[in-house]
Amino acid sequence: MELWIRNQDRKGLRSVRSIALKGKKVVGYTMSMGIAAPDQSTLGKYETEERTMAVLDSIEKKIENSPGRIAVFDMPKE
């Protein structure tokens, strides 16, 4: 499954391999060509860790409910 995420400010669309929570941030990771360490970018930042977890849950549901090989998720603004 290929996952594309539009970041919170709507100015970027990234293909990500994995997602992690870092406090109140949702971070996406990609593997850069020829570099062993993963490239990371902040996809969204929220008021509370609970809200951040809810966004991660929404991403998981999007992946589970995507019928094809590609899923696209828009990060919520708030």
C-alpha positions as CSV (number, residue, x, y, z in Angstrom):
1,M,0.0,0.0,0.0
2,E,1.3,3.4,-1.0
3,L,0.2,6.2,1.4
4,W,0.2,9.9,0.3
5,I,-0.5,12.6,2.8
6,R,-1.3,16.3,2.2
7,N,0.3,18.2,5.1
8,Q,-1.7,20.4,7.5
9,D,-0.9,23.7,5.7
10,R,-2.0,22.1,2.3
11,K,1.3,23.1,0.7
12,G,2.8,19.7,0.4
13,L,1.8,16.1,-0.7
14,R,4.2,13.4,0.4
15,S,4.5,9.7,0.0
16,V,5.3,8.2,3.4
17,R,6.4,4.8,4.5
18,S,5.6,5.2,8.1
19,I,4.0,7.6,10.6
20,A,4.8,8.3,14.2
21,L,3.6,10.6,16.9
22,K,6.1,12.9,18.6
23,G,4.2,14.6,21.3
24,K,1.6,16.8,19.6
25,K,3.0,16.3,16.1
26,V,2.3,13.7,13.4
27,V,5.6,12.9,11.6
28,G,5.9,11.0,8.3
29,Y,9.0,9.1,7.3
30,T,10.3,8.3,3.8
31,M,13.5,6.7,2.7
32,S,15.8,9.0,0.8
33,M,17.6,7.6,-2.2
34,G,21.0,6.4,-1.2
35,I,20.7,7.5,2.5
36,A,20.4,4.9,5.2
37,A,18.7,7.3,7.7
38,P,15.0,8.0,7.0
39,D,13.8,11.4,6.0
40,Q,11.2,12.8,8.3
41,S,8.8,15.7,8.0
42,T,6.1,17.1,10.3
43,L,2.7,16.5,8.6
44,G,0.6,18.2,11.3
45,K,0.7,19.7,14.8
46,Y,-2.3,19.7,17.2
47,E,-3.3,21.2,20.5
48,T,-3.2,18.0,22.5
49,E,-1.7,14.6,22.4
50,E,-5.2,13.1,22.4
51,R,-6.1,15.0,19.3
52,T,-2.9,13.9,17.7
53,M,-3.8,10.2,18.5
54,A,-7.3,10.8,17.0
55,V,-5.7,11.9,13.7
56,L,-3.5,8.8,13.7
57,D,-6.6,6.7,14.2
58,S,-8.2,8.5,11.2
59,I,-5.1,7.7,9.0
60,E,-5.3,4.0,10.1
61,K,-9.0,3.9,9.1
62,K,-8.3,5.5,5.7
63,I,-5.7,2.8,5.0
64,E,-8.0,0.0,6.1
65,N,-10.8,1.3,4.0
66,S,-8.8,2.1,0.8
67,P,-9.8,-0.4,-1.9
68,G,-6.7,0.1,-4.1
69,R,-3.0,0.1,-3.7
70,I,-2.9,3.9,-3.0
71,A,-4.4,5.8,-0.2
72,V,-4.5,9.6,0.1
73,F,-5.2,11.4,3.4
74,D,-5.6,15.1,4.1
75,M,-4.3,16.2,7.5
76,P,-7.0,18.0,9.4
77,K,-6.3,21.7,10.0
78,E,-7.2,21.6,13.7
